[in-house]
Amino acid sequence: MAGPLDGIRVIDFTTMIAGPYGTMILADQGADVIKVEAPVRSDHVRRAGFGQRQFSAAFVNNNRNKRSVSIDVKDTRGREILLDLVRTADVFVQNFRPGVMTRLGIDYDDLIAVNPRLVYVSLSGWGEKGPFSHKPVYDPIIQALSGLATVQAGGDDVRPRLNRTILPDKLTGITSAQAISSALFARERTGEGQHVRLSMLDSVVAFLWSSDMGGQTFVGNEVDVARAATFIDLIYETADGFISVSVMSNDQWEGLCHAVGHPEWLRDERFNTPARRDANANERLTLTQEALMAKPASEWLTILEDAGVPCAPVLTRAQMVQHPQVVASEIVQESEHPHAGRLRQARNAARFEGTPAELRYGAPHLGEHTVAILEELGVDRVTMDALVEDGVLGVVG
């Protein structure tokens, strides 16, 4: 059975991670995503980091279920082909700096002129206006300005720390997929497309506000300097490894006290209410850490689970893939890529009972589907061959 976005065509004019990750979510959910790249300057991620057989891991993990067409849109003939493709599309996604699409003649006004029902999505680092709007940007730069690096550090008075995964990029991709689905739903009601604008900065600031911006929430009662709630995080060392333990309710605190052999903590005035446990968090976590050094991780996990205390082992990436819970969820799956070899990847996270997401094909070679897609548009092979000869089109083989 086809995915929930079967019948939707998306033109993916994005590079790097944020845009391709968002469009891959749509592709996994059934959309026909056509990735458009220049014949000479293709997506940089194709050549970045660990890989094999001319495919980088980053590329195959952000571009599966897509078809590839290679077009030089700076050439008038290439631009016309892209416009013909847009006429067949529901969504167009681009992530170039403000002004680039206008210079190429494929900005919002240009494309809705040929397809008024188009959902046109502009992804950027900073947004379309403001003093940083035309500055180049990568994920760490957004982490710095957004406040994420100080949140990751724990407080404003300690050295900022980057999140070691590219959270702004991937969060922007996820947000874009959600926004595109909403815009398509609105189009079903109104019959009209629209321009959707999304920046990495906006995505991260909105994300942080849910849980990390309480000190800036109440106007007139702001906190000037946010300090870490504790100098210990919730990763604890045991006799032979690390575990995470987190208690919130009174029942869980009681379970922890008995599990680690310290029922007297229940009578300690510093810890006898949730508010006091928060106020004395450093002392509470220090005592917990000292107690957990007495036994190995596996033993503690059994004891804590029996006591109803939320806990888990701290796993490496390789260990995570093999963990029974991850295996049971079937989130990590293996497939055979026709060019790159056997792959291990995470499936689309959402599971649709009636319209399941599926792996239709792996990430494409540059221009792998140029001929097939142009044939769909009615371009004859003589014209196609001439465009290939002139460098306007790129094809595989």
URFEN-V661742 format. One record per pair of residues at least 6 apart in sequence whose C-alpha atoms are under 8 Angstrom apart, sorted by the first residue. I is the first residue (numbers start at 1). J is the second residue. Records with the same first field share a line. If there is no record, write none. Layout:
I=J + J
This chain:
1=354 + 355 + 356
2=30 + 355 + 356 + 357
3=28 + 29 + 30 + 31 + 352 + 355 + 356 + 357 + 358
4=29 + 30 + 352 + 355 + 356 + 357
5=26 + 27 + 29 + 30 + 31
6=29 + 30 + 31 + 32
7=30 + 31 + 32
8=30 + 31 + 32 + 89 + 90 + 91
9=31 + 32 + 33 + 34 + 88 + 89 + 90 + 91
10=23 + 31 + 32 + 33 + 34 + 89 + 90 + 91 + 92 + 93
11=33 + 34 + 35 + 36 + 86 + 89 + 91 + 92 + 93
12=19 + 20 + 23 + 33 + 34 + 35 + 36 + 92 + 93 + 94
13=35 + 36 + 37 + 92 + 93 + 94 + 95
14=20 + 35 + 36 + 43 + 93 + 94 + 95 + 96
15=43 + 44 + 45 + 95
16=43 + 44 + 45
17=45 + 62 + 169 + 170 + 173
18=169 + 170 + 171 + 172 + 173
19=93 + 94 + 95 + 123 + 172 + 173 + 176
20=62 + 63 + 173
21=62 + 63 + 170 + 173 + 174
22=170 + 172 + 173 + 174 + 175 + 176 + 177
23=33 + 63 + 173 + 177
24=33 + 62 + 63 + 64 + 65 + 66
25=174 + 177 + 348
26=33 + 177
27=33 + 64 + 65 + 66
28=64 + 65 + 348 + 357 + 358 + 359
29=348 + 356 + 357 + 358
30=357 + 358
32=65 + 66 + 67
33=65 + 66 + 67
34=66 + 67 + 68 + 69
35=66 + 67 + 68 + 69
36=68 + 69 + 70 + 71
37=43 + 68 + 69 + 70 + 71 + 72 + 366 + 367
38=70 + 71 + 72 + 73 + 393 + 394
39=70 + 71 + 72 + 366 + 367 + 391 + 392 + 393 + 394
42=366
45=56 + 58 + 59
46=54 + 55 + 56 + 58 + 59
47=54 + 55 + 56
48=56 + 58
49=56 + 57 + 58
50=56 + 57 + 58
51=57
52=340
53=339 + 340 + 341
54=340
55=340
59=363
60=362 + 363
61=345 + 363
62=363
63=362 + 363 + 364
64=359 + 361 + 362 + 363 + 364
65=359 + 360 + 361 + 362 + 363
66=361 + 362 + 363 + 364
67=363 + 364 + 368 + 369
68=364 + 365 + 366 + 367 + 368 + 369 + 370
69=366 + 367 + 368 + 369 + 370 + 373 + 394 + 395
70=366 + 367 + 370 + 393 + 394 + 395
71=78 + 82 + 392 + 393 + 394
72=78 + 79 + 391 + 392 + 393
73=79 + 80 + 82 + 104 + 392
74=104
75=392
77=392
78=392 + 393
79=105 + 106
83=111 + 114
84=377
85=377
86=92 + 111 + 114 + 115
87=114 + 115
89=118
90=117 + 118 + 119
91=118 + 119 + 120 + 121 + 180
92=118 + 119 + 120 + 121
93=120 + 121 + 122 + 123
94=121 + 122 + 123
95=122 + 123 + 124
96=122 + 123 + 124
97=124 + 125 + 133 + 134 + 136
98=124 + 128 + 133 + 134
101=107
108=120 + 195
111=118
112=118
116=192 + 193
117=187 + 191 + 192 + 193 + 194
118=192 + 193 + 194
119=180 + 183 + 184 + 193 + 194 + 195 + 196
120=193 + 194 + 195 + 196
121=180 + 195 + 196 + 197 + 198
122=195 + 196 + 197 + 198
123=197 + 198 + 199 + 200
124=198 + 199 + 200
125=133 + 136 + 137 + 138 + 142 + 199 + 200 + 201
126=132 + 133 + 134 + 135 + 137 + 199 + 200 + 201 + 202
127=133 + 197 + 198 + 199 + 200 + 201 + 202
128=134
139=166 + 167 + 168 + 169
140=162 + 166
142=168 + 200 + 201
143=149 + 162 + 163 + 168
144=150 + 162
146=201 + 204 + 205
147=205
148=162 + 163 + 204 + 208
149=160 + 161 + 162 + 163
150=156 + 158 + 159 + 160 + 161
151=160 + 212
152=160 + 161 + 162 + 163
153=159 + 160 + 161 + 162 + 228
154=227 + 228 + 229
155=225 + 226 + 227 + 228 + 229
156=225 + 226 + 227 + 228
157=225 + 226 + 227
168=200 + 201 + 203 + 204
169=200
171=200 + 203 + 204
172=198 + 199 + 200 + 203 + 204
175=203
176=198
179=196
180=196
183=193 + 194 + 196
184=193
186=192
187=193
215=221 + 222 + 223 + 226
216=222 + 223
229=281 + 282
230=281 + 282
231=282
232=282 + 285 + 286
234=244 + 245 + 246
235=242 + 243 + 244 + 245 + 314
236=242 + 243 + 244 + 245 + 289 + 292
237=243 + 289 + 292 + 293
238=292 + 293 + 294 + 295 + 296 + 297
239=292 + 293 + 294 + 295 + 296 + 297
240=295 + 296 + 297
241=296 + 297
242=297 + 313 + 314
243=297 + 301 + 311 + 312 + 313 + 314
244=311 + 312 + 313 + 314
245=309 + 310 + 311 + 312
246=309 + 310 + 311
247=253 + 256 + 309 + 310
248=274
249=274
250=273 + 274
252=307 + 308 + 309 + 310
253=309
254=263 + 266
255=304 + 307 + 308 + 309
256=304 + 307 + 309
257=263 + 264 + 265 + 266
258=307
259=303 + 304 + 307
260=288 + 291 + 292
265=271
266=272
269=276
270=276 + 277 + 280
271=277 + 280 + 284
277=284
292=300
297=313
301=311 + 312 + 313
304=310 + 311
305=311
320=326
321=327 + 332
326=332
331=346 + 347 + 348 + 349
332=344 + 345 + 346 + 347
333=344 + 345 + 346 + 347
334=342 + 343 + 344 + 345
335=342 + 343 + 344
336=342 + 343
337=343 + 361 + 362
338=362
348=357
351=357
365=396
366=394 + 395 + 396
367=394 + 395 + 396
368=395 + 396
369=395
370=393 + 394 + 395
371=384 + 395
374=384
384=393
387=393
388=394 + 395
